[in-house]
Amino acid sequence: MTELNQDGTVEAVGIANYQEQPVVLDVNHVSKSFKLPTEQATGLKQAFINWTKGIKGYELQPVLKDVTFQVHQGEFFGIVGRNGGGKSTLLKLIAQIYYPNQGSVTVHGKLVPFIELGVGFNPELTGRENVYLNGALLGFSREEVDAMYDDIVEFAELGDFMDQKLKNYSSGMQVRLAFSVAIKAQGDILVLAEVLAVGDEAFQRKCDDYFTEIRKDPTKTVILVTHDMSAIKRYCTRAMFIQDGEVAVIGDRETVAERYTLANLEAQKQEESEKRKALERNPDEYPNGLNARCPLLRTYGVSPLMLTSAETFRFAVEYQYDEPGDFYLAIALHDIRRGGITFDTGARKIKMTKHGHQTVYFELPLNLFNNGEFRLITSLRTPTPGDAKMTDAVAVALDDNACTFVIRDPRNTNYALINNRSLSITQVSEQEAQAAAKAQRAELDARTADGSPRAEHIDDDA
């Protein structure tokens, strides 16, 4: 079975129908709580007094609540969730580091957990000794590690350094060794937590090739916990979103990724609201980019924060500016994932007519763009004295005062900024290209002869 990636390439999916494969991980109605101390007893006497008064000295914090799911052999299963949602606790339950208060976790096959980089490594031992130590901690015999050793060293590209002490390794070398031990260990189920972006660019490409290959192996199962939605979409056959200790959604990777992105946007919106309330209580504390001249400048979405390319994003800019004279708003569109300024209105295009506390509204068509995450940053500007074209920035809406929105459209790719419905490159014959170029040069020469402004060009025939 094959499927089309977001970038248009075709890749193999490891299993055609996961439900027909054996279950290798069964998490059944699992709940887990931790005791948070509220009072500290300094001795047995105080502990006895607290007990007689009915004071527990702790409160129960539920982390996972009735979590149920199954992973089948051959799946590349993703788990996503915001910090504090219970992902790490779930992983430790799967790895049998923790045990549930209720429910059960059943694993069929040898599970290799890789929850934190370098756990169990000893800096005073050599790289070779650490491989055997880590293998023993993962439950492998010396004979099994012997069989895996050459593959581990070859993947880590550390053959000349294996007899040096680990403390003499660079941080990148240590990461490569730890990661190689985990993924080359001959287990049935590999559990990875936030470890895909390890090592330099060349090593990351090697890891990417490895995971692309492992997806094709119907006997290998991978459970990946990450905040990187591109990794979920690239590798995973299914995914699960955990929110506040519960399974919010499980199934199609695209749906799960979108739910997670929306949850992040909503959480960000809530944080911004709380910070604004805190600012109202302490009006003399100005957010980053603002000041006494312009104590309020923020950009926020009126439309939903996740849209398709066929829609228009509508947003508002709220400001407080009381000084007399002309002033302008300049709005820049930043591409968060790819980097760079995608569009800028210019410093003198949007002239404001009302002073004081005001809100103005704008709209931005999205038909040009591929999928991505974007941020609108607004600055309030005044004319530069003595210069009719320049302006000076009075304040800038940064951080929580900027507006983030997301484009998700099944027709788009995640790679380039502009989608191929808005821009395309068409092959033409040499005769067509030469004729069109000649006509363009003639038009430029004609405009020059008339005294019209023209751009400098290079004569290809020179």
Backbone torsions as a table, in degrees:
resi	resn	phi	psi	omega
1	MET	NA	138.4	176.2
2	THR	-126.7	161.8	175.3
3	GLU	-147.4	162.1	-176.1
4	LEU	-92.4	127.1	175.2
5	ASN	-72.2	167.8	176.7
6	GLN	-64.5	-27.4	179.7
7	ASP	-88.7	7.4	175.6
8	GLY	91.7	-4.1	179.5
9	THR	-87.3	156.5	-179.7
10	VAL	-101.9	133.9	177.1
11	GLU	-136.2	158.2	-177.8
12	ALA	-84.7	141.7	173.5
13	VAL	-103.2	137.0	-169.9
14	GLY	-63.2	-34.4	-176.4
15	ILE	-134.9	142.3	-178.2
16	ALA	-79.6	-38.2	179.9
17	ASN	-144.6	102.1	-174.0
18	TYR	-62.9	-29.1	-176.2
19	GLN	-67.4	-19.3	179.1
20	GLU	-84.9	-8.0	-177.8
21	GLN	-91.7	157.5	178.6
22	PRO	-63.7	148.5	176.2
23	VAL	-79.3	124.0	178.9
24	VAL	-106.0	-17.2	175.9
25	LEU	-139.5	122.5	-178.9
26	ASP	-124.8	106.7	176.7
27	VAL	-102.1	114.0	-168.9
28	ASN	-120.6	105.3	175.6
29	HIS	50.3	52.2	-176.2
30	VAL	-87.7	132.1	172.6
31	SER	-129.1	145.1	-179.9
32	LYS	-145.3	132.1	178.2
33	SER	-128.7	158.0	175.2
34	PHE	-126.3	150.9	178.4
35	LYS	-92.3	121.7	177.2
36	LEU	-101.8	117.2	-178.4
37	PRO	-62.4	135.0	175.2
38	THR	-111.3	-27.1	176.6
39	GLU	-138.8	145.2	-179.2
40	GLN	-109.9	122.1	176.8
41	ALA	-86.9	124.2	-176.2
42	THR	-81.0	-9.2	179.9
43	GLY	-168.9	179.7	-179.1
44	LEU	-64.1	-34.3	-178.8
45	LYS	-63.3	-47.5	-178.9
46	GLN	-66.8	-36.3	178.5
47	ALA	-65.1	-38.4	178.7
48	PHE	-67.9	-41.0	178.9
49	ILE	-62.5	-44.5	178.6
50	ASN	-60.0	-40.1	-179.2
51	TRP	-64.7	-43.2	179.9
52	THR	-65.8	-27.7	179.2
53	LYS	-87.7	-1.6	-179.5
54	GLY	77.8	18.6	179.3
55	ILE	-89.3	115.5	-178.2
56	LYS	-72.3	-33.3	-176.7
57	GLY	83.5	5.7	178.0
58	TYR	-156.2	161.9	170.7
59	GLU	-123.8	149.9	-176.2
60	LEU	-88.5	125.7	178.5
61	GLN	-110.0	108.8	177.2
62	PRO	-74.0	129.1	-178.7
63	VAL	-107.7	-42.7	175.5
64	LEU	-121.3	137.8	-174.7
65	LYS	-129.4	102.9	172.7
66	ASP	54.1	53.7	-179.2
67	VAL	-86.8	127.5	179.8
68	THR	-135.9	127.9	172.0
69	PHE	-166.8	164.3	177.4
70	GLN	-130.1	146.5	174.1
71	VAL	-120.0	132.0	-176.6
72	HIS	-99.9	157.9	-179.5
73	GLN	-59.6	134.8	178.4
74	GLY	90.6	-6.3	-179.9
75	GLU	-77.9	151.8	165.9
76	PHE	-112.1	96.0	-167.3
77	PHE	-102.4	124.6	-178.7
78	GLY	-100.3	142.9	174.5
79	ILE	-125.1	123.8	-179.9
80	VAL	-126.5	161.0	179.2
81	GLY	168.5	155.5	179.0
82	ARG	-72.2	160.8	178.3
83	ASN	-57.6	134.1	-178.9
84	GLY	87.7	3.1	-177.6
85	GLY	-81.9	-15.3	177.0
86	GLY	114.7	7.1	-177.3
87	LYS	-63.7	-47.8	-177.3
88	SER	-64.3	-39.0	177.4
89	THR	-63.5	-41.7	178.6
90	LEU	-62.2	-42.2	178.8
91	LEU	-61.2	-42.1	-178.8
92	LYS	-70.0	-27.9	172.7
93	LEU	-69.7	-42.1	178.4
94	ILE	-62.6	-39.4	-179.1
95	ALA	-82.0	0.4	179.1
96	GLN	62.6	30.1	169.0
97	ILE	-80.6	-39.9	171.6
98	TYR	-108.5	163.3	173.2
99	TYR	-124.4	142.1	-175.2
100	PRO	-71.9	151.6	171.9
101	ASN	-74.0	-34.1	177.4
102	GLN	-139.8	154.5	177.8
103	GLY	84.6	-170.8	-176.0
104	SER	-145.8	153.0	174.2
105	VAL	-124.7	117.6	-178.2
106	THR	-116.7	126.2	-179.5
107	VAL	-117.5	131.1	176.8
108	HIS	-112.1	112.2	-177.7
109	GLY	112.0	173.7	-179.6
110	LYS	-83.9	121.1	-177.8
111	LEU	-101.9	130.8	178.7
112	VAL	-111.7	104.9	179.8
113	PRO	-87.4	138.0	175.8
114	PHE	-133.8	76.1	-170.7
115	ILE	-89.0	-34.8	178.1
116	GLU	-138.0	140.2	-178.5
117	LEU	-65.6	129.9	171.2
118	GLY	77.4	9.1	177.9
119	VAL	-65.0	129.6	-180.0
120	GLY	90.8	-3.5	177.0
121	PHE	-82.0	142.5	-179.2
122	ASN	-114.0	117.9	-176.3
123	PRO	-65.0	-19.3	-179.1
124	GLU	-85.2	-8.6	178.1
125	LEU	-97.9	160.8	178.3
126	THR	-75.7	168.5	176.0
127	GLY	-58.9	-42.1	179.1
128	ARG	-60.7	-47.0	-178.6
129	GLU	-64.9	-35.2	179.8
130	ASN	-69.4	-33.2	176.2
131	VAL	-61.4	-45.8	-179.0
132	TYR	-69.8	-37.6	177.8
133	LEU	-63.6	-46.8	-178.7
134	ASN	-66.3	-37.4	176.9
135	GLY	-61.9	-40.0	178.2
136	ALA	-64.8	-40.3	179.1
137	LEU	-65.1	-29.1	178.7
138	LEU	-83.3	-3.5	175.3
139	GLY	96.9	14.7	179.6
140	PHE	-95.2	145.9	175.5
141	SER	-78.7	168.1	179.2
142	ARG	-61.8	-38.5	179.4
143	GLU	-63.8	-38.5	179.0
144	GLU	-67.9	-40.2	177.6
145	VAL	-66.8	-37.3	175.6
146	ASP	-54.9	-43.2	-177.6
147	ALA	-68.7	-28.7	-177.4
148	MET	-93.5	-15.8	-167.2
149	TYR	-57.1	-49.2	-176.5
150	ASP	-62.0	-39.5	178.8
151	ASP	-65.5	-39.5	179.5
152	ILE	-62.5	-49.0	-178.1
153	VAL	-65.2	-41.2	-179.3
154	GLU	-64.3	-42.1	-179.0
155	PHE	-67.3	-39.1	-179.4
156	ALA	-75.7	-16.2	-179.6
157	GLU	59.2	44.6	-176.3
158	LEU	-126.1	28.5	-175.6
159	GLY	-57.2	-33.4	-178.0
160	ASP	-83.4	-3.3	-172.5
161	PHE	-120.9	2.1	-171.3
162	MET	-68.0	-19.5	178.9
163	ASP	-99.8	9.9	172.2
164	GLN	-93.2	153.3	178.0
165	LYS	-67.4	146.1	-176.6
166	LEU	-62.1	-29.1	-178.4
167	LYS	-66.6	-17.1	177.7
168	ASN	-91.1	-2.1	177.3
169	TYR	-78.1	149.5	168.4
170	SER	-72.0	164.8	180.0
171	SER	-61.8	-36.9	179.0
172	GLY	-65.6	-38.2	178.8
173	MET	-66.4	-40.3	178.4
174	GLN	-63.2	-41.9	179.7
175	VAL	-63.4	-43.4	-179.0
176	ARG	-63.5	-40.4	179.7
177	LEU	-66.5	-46.4	-179.2
178	ALA	-61.5	-43.7	-178.7
179	PHE	-66.4	-39.4	-179.3
180	SER	-66.0	-39.4	176.9
181	VAL	-59.4	-42.1	-176.5
182	ALA	-67.5	-50.4	-171.5
183	ILE	-81.7	-22.2	179.1
184	LYS	-93.1	-7.4	175.2
185	ALA	-63.4	132.3	-173.0
186	GLN	-81.2	66.9	176.5
187	GLY	-101.2	171.0	178.5
188	ASP	-89.6	-33.2	-177.4
189	ILE	-127.2	124.9	179.2
190	LEU	-110.2	124.4	-179.7
191	VAL	-110.6	118.7	-176.6
192	LEU	-121.2	135.9	178.9
193	ALA	-126.2	108.4	173.3
194	GLU	50.9	48.4	-176.1
195	VAL	-128.3	13.8	-177.2
196	LEU	-73.9	-34.8	-176.6
197	ALA	-90.4	69.0	-178.6
198	VAL	-116.5	152.3	175.9
199	GLY	72.0	-171.7	-179.1
200	ASP	-82.6	-176.2	-174.3
201	GLU	-62.5	-41.5	-179.3
202	ALA	-63.5	-40.5	-180.0
203	PHE	-68.8	-36.6	177.8
204	GLN	-64.1	-37.4	176.7
205	ARG	-64.2	-38.9	178.0
206	LYS	-64.1	-41.8	177.7
207	CYS	-63.2	-40.8	178.9
208	ASP	-61.4	-43.7	177.8
209	ASP	-62.2	-38.9	-179.2
210	TYR	-63.6	-45.3	-177.7
211	PHE	-70.7	-31.5	174.5
212	THR	-63.0	-39.1	179.1
213	GLU	-72.6	-39.5	-175.6
214	ILE	-67.7	-24.8	176.9
215	ARG	-63.6	-25.3	-177.1
216	LYS	-85.9	-8.0	-177.6
217	ASP	-91.3	110.9	-175.9
218	PRO	-70.7	-8.7	-179.2
219	THR	-95.3	-12.1	-176.4
220	LYS	-102.7	135.1	179.0
221	THR	-120.1	133.9	180.0
222	VAL	-124.0	132.8	173.7
223	ILE	-114.6	117.0	-174.0
224	LEU	-114.9	124.3	174.1
225	VAL	-108.4	122.9	-174.8
226	THR	-157.0	161.0	170.3
227	HIS	-100.7	-0.9	-175.5
228	ASP	-91.2	104.6	-177.3
229	MET	-70.5	-25.5	176.6
230	SER	-66.4	-35.3	176.4
231	ALA	-67.8	-39.1	177.5
232	ILE	-60.9	-45.7	-177.3
233	LYS	-72.0	-30.8	-176.4
234	ARG	-77.6	-43.6	-170.5
235	TYR	-102.5	-38.6	-162.9
236	CYS	-78.4	144.7	172.4
237	THR	-88.0	-32.7	173.6
238	ARG	-143.3	167.2	177.9
239	ALA	-149.4	163.8	179.3
240	MET	-137.8	137.3	178.9
241	PHE	-109.6	118.1	177.1
242	ILE	-100.2	129.0	-179.7
243	GLN	-133.9	121.1	179.8
244	ASP	54.1	40.7	174.9
245	GLY	81.0	4.2	-179.0
246	GLU	-124.6	157.4	176.6
247	VAL	-78.5	108.9	-179.5
248	ALA	-79.7	-41.0	178.1
249	VAL	-158.6	145.4	177.9
250	ILE	-142.2	138.2	179.1
251	GLY	142.4	-127.2	-175.2
252	ASP	-57.0	130.8	-174.6
253	ARG	-63.5	-36.3	-180.0
254	GLU	-65.3	-43.8	-179.9
255	THR	-64.1	-43.7	179.8
256	VAL	-63.6	-43.4	179.9
257	ALA	-61.7	-40.5	179.8
258	GLU	-67.6	-41.0	178.5
259	ARG	-62.8	-39.7	179.4
260	TYR	-66.0	-43.4	178.6
261	THR	-62.1	-43.3	177.8
262	LEU	-62.1	-40.9	179.1
263	ALA	-62.3	-39.5	177.2
264	ASN	-64.3	-42.2	179.9
265	LEU	-65.1	-41.2	179.0
266	GLU	-66.3	-40.7	178.1
267	ALA	-64.2	-40.2	177.8
268	GLN	-62.9	-40.9	178.5
269	LYS	-62.6	-40.6	178.7
270	GLN	-65.9	-41.3	177.8
271	GLU	-62.4	-40.6	178.6
272	GLU	-63.0	-41.0	179.4
273	SER	-63.1	-42.0	179.6
274	GLU	-66.5	-37.1	179.0
275	LYS	-68.4	-36.0	177.2
276	ARG	-65.6	-38.1	177.8
277	LYS	-66.0	-38.9	177.1
278	ALA	-64.2	-36.9	178.8
279	LEU	-66.7	-37.0	178.0
280	GLU	-63.2	-33.1	178.4
281	ARG	-76.3	-25.7	178.9
282	ASN	-127.8	74.1	-172.0
283	PRO	-65.4	-16.8	-178.9
284	ASP	-82.5	-6.7	178.3
285	GLU	-97.7	113.1	-175.7
286	TYR	-94.2	135.9	175.8
287	PRO	-64.4	164.3	178.6
288	ASN	-55.4	126.7	178.7
289	GLY	96.5	-13.8	-179.0
290	LEU	-109.5	169.0	-174.9
291	ASN	-161.0	-174.1	-177.0
292	ALA	-65.2	-30.8	179.1
293	ARG	-69.4	-38.1	-180.0
294	CYS	-135.9	82.8	-175.3
295	PRO	-75.7	-12.9	-178.7
296	LEU	-136.6	122.2	173.0
297	LEU	-157.5	112.3	-179.3
298	ARG	-146.4	149.5	177.9
299	THR	-115.1	131.4	-179.4
300	TYR	-144.0	152.9	-177.1
301	GLY	-78.1	137.6	170.3
302	VAL	-97.5	-39.7	174.3
303	SER	-73.9	167.6	168.9
304	PRO	-56.8	152.5	-174.4
305	LEU	-85.9	-1.2	173.1
306	MET	-128.6	120.8	-174.4
307	LEU	-136.6	169.4	173.2
308	THR	-97.3	169.9	179.3
309	SER	-67.3	-19.6	-179.3
310	ALA	-78.0	-9.4	-174.4
311	GLU	-102.1	173.2	177.8
312	THR	-116.6	131.4	179.3
313	PHE	-91.3	123.4	179.2
314	ARG	-109.6	133.6	-175.9
315	PHE	-143.0	168.0	-177.8
316	ALA	-127.9	152.1	172.8
317	VAL	-121.9	120.4	178.3
318	GLU	-106.0	132.8	-177.9
319	TYR	-142.6	161.3	172.9
320	GLN	-131.2	110.5	-179.0
321	TYR	-146.7	117.3	-171.7
322	ASP	-109.4	-6.1	-177.8
323	GLU	-71.9	146.0	178.4
324	PRO	-73.8	165.7	176.8
325	GLY	101.3	171.9	-179.1
326	ASP	-70.7	146.5	171.3
327	PHE	-153.7	160.9	-172.4
328	TYR	-133.5	159.9	167.3
329	LEU	-110.8	135.2	172.8
330	ALA	-119.0	131.4	-175.3
331	ILE	-121.8	125.3	179.4
332	ALA	-113.9	138.9	177.8
333	LEU	-103.6	116.1	-178.7
334	HIS	-102.8	139.6	174.3
335	ASP	-93.1	107.5	-172.2
336	ILE	-67.5	-46.0	-172.8
337	ARG	-78.5	-43.5	-176.7
338	ARG	-86.6	-22.8	-179.4
339	GLY	88.4	152.1	174.9
340	GLY	100.0	164.6	177.4
341	ILE	-92.0	116.3	-177.9
342	THR	-77.1	-38.0	-177.2
343	PHE	-156.4	148.3	175.8
344	ASP	-140.6	133.9	-177.2
345	THR	-70.1	-21.0	-172.6
346	GLY	95.6	155.2	-170.9
347	ALA	-74.5	-26.7	-173.8
348	ARG	-118.6	17.3	-177.1
349	LYS	-82.0	-36.2	-174.8
350	ILE	-110.0	93.4	-179.0
351	LYS	-90.6	130.1	179.6
352	MET	-90.4	145.1	-177.8
353	THR	-113.5	-12.6	-176.2
354	LYS	-118.2	130.5	175.9
355	HIS	-93.4	176.7	179.3
356	GLY	88.1	-151.4	-179.5
357	HIS	-93.3	111.5	-174.2
358	GLN	-136.1	160.9	172.3
359	THR	-132.9	128.5	178.2
360	VAL	-121.6	153.8	-172.1
361	TYR	-120.1	147.5	-177.9
362	PHE	-139.4	165.7	173.4
363	GLU	-138.4	147.5	-175.8
364	LEU	-133.3	111.3	176.3
365	PRO	-69.3	141.7	-173.9
366	LEU	-109.3	10.5	-171.8
367	ASN	-64.0	-20.7	-178.6
368	LEU	-76.7	-28.0	-159.7
369	PHE	-95.0	147.4	167.2
370	ASN	-78.7	-178.0	177.2
371	ASN	-63.8	145.6	178.6
372	GLY	171.3	178.1	176.5
373	GLU	-114.4	130.8	-173.8
374	PHE	-129.5	152.9	179.3
375	ARG	-133.3	131.9	176.6
376	LEU	-97.7	123.7	179.8
377	ILE	-119.8	122.5	-176.4
378	THR	-107.4	139.3	172.8
379	SER	-123.7	145.7	175.8
380	LEU	-103.6	129.8	-168.8
381	ARG	-134.5	152.4	176.0
382	THR	-123.8	154.1	-178.8
383	PRO	-59.3	141.1	175.3
384	THR	-77.8	124.1	179.8
385	PRO	-56.9	130.3	177.4
386	GLY	82.4	0.7	-180.0
387	ASP	-135.4	114.2	-173.6
388	ALA	-74.2	-11.8	-176.2
389	LYS	-107.7	-26.0	-172.9
390	MET	-93.3	157.7	174.5
391	THR	-133.7	159.4	176.5
392	ASP	-111.1	137.9	179.3
393	ALA	-76.5	128.0	174.8
394	VAL	-93.2	-41.6	-179.1
395	ALA	-157.2	157.9	179.5
396	VAL	-134.4	134.7	179.1
397	ALA	-87.0	97.6	-176.4
398	LEU	-110.5	175.4	172.2
399	ASP	51.8	-120.0	-176.7
400	ASP	-70.6	-15.3	179.3
401	ASN	-89.3	-6.0	172.1
402	ALA	-85.1	165.3	-176.6
403	CYS	-116.6	124.0	178.6
404	THR	-108.1	134.3	175.1
405	PHE	-140.9	166.5	-171.6
406	VAL	-129.5	140.2	172.0
407	ILE	-107.8	124.7	176.2
408	ARG	-134.5	113.9	-176.1
409	ASP	-141.9	124.3	-177.9
410	PRO	-62.5	-17.8	178.7
411	ARG	-79.7	-15.3	-172.9
412	ASN	-93.1	170.5	167.3
413	THR	-111.2	172.6	178.1
414	ASN	-99.8	-1.7	-169.3
415	TYR	-84.1	-77.1	-175.6
416	ALA	-79.2	164.4	179.6
417	LEU	-74.7	-45.9	-175.6
418	ILE	-93.9	134.9	-179.5
419	ASN	-81.1	159.9	-174.2
420	ASN	-79.7	0.9	170.7
421	ARG	-83.0	-24.7	-177.5
422	SER	-95.8	-25.2	-177.3
423	LEU	-147.2	136.9	178.6
424	SER	-144.7	157.5	175.9
425	ILE	-113.9	122.7	-173.4
426	THR	-112.4	134.3	176.9
427	GLN	-77.2	135.6	177.8
428	VAL	-129.8	167.2	178.2
429	SER	-78.4	163.5	178.4
430	GLU	-60.8	-39.9	-179.2
431	GLN	-63.0	-43.5	178.9
432	GLU	-62.8	-43.0	-179.0
433	ALA	-64.0	-44.9	-178.3
434	GLN	-66.8	-41.0	-179.1
435	ALA	-65.5	-43.0	180.0
436	ALA	-66.2	-40.9	178.9
437	ALA	-64.6	-39.1	179.1
438	LYS	-63.4	-42.3	178.5
439	ALA	-64.0	-38.6	178.4
440	GLN	-64.3	-42.7	179.2
441	ARG	-64.9	-38.6	178.9
442	ALA	-64.1	-39.6	178.8
443	GLU	-65.6	-40.9	177.6
444	LEU	-63.3	-42.9	179.7
445	ASP	-63.7	-37.7	179.2
446	ALA	-65.7	-41.4	178.7
447	ARG	-65.6	-37.1	178.6
448	THR	-64.8	-40.7	179.8
449	ALA	-64.8	-32.1	178.5
450	ASP	-79.6	-5.9	-176.9
451	GLY	84.6	8.9	178.6
452	SER	-74.6	148.9	177.0
453	PRO	-65.2	142.4	179.0
454	ARG	-144.2	158.6	177.9
455	ALA	-85.5	147.6	174.7
456	GLU	-65.4	141.3	177.5
457	HIS	-139.7	159.9	178.9
458	ILE	-100.3	127.8	178.8
459	ASP	-76.9	111.7	-177.3
460	ASP	-67.0	-20.4	-178.1
461	ASP	-83.0	-9.1	-176.4
462	ALA	-67.7	NA	NA
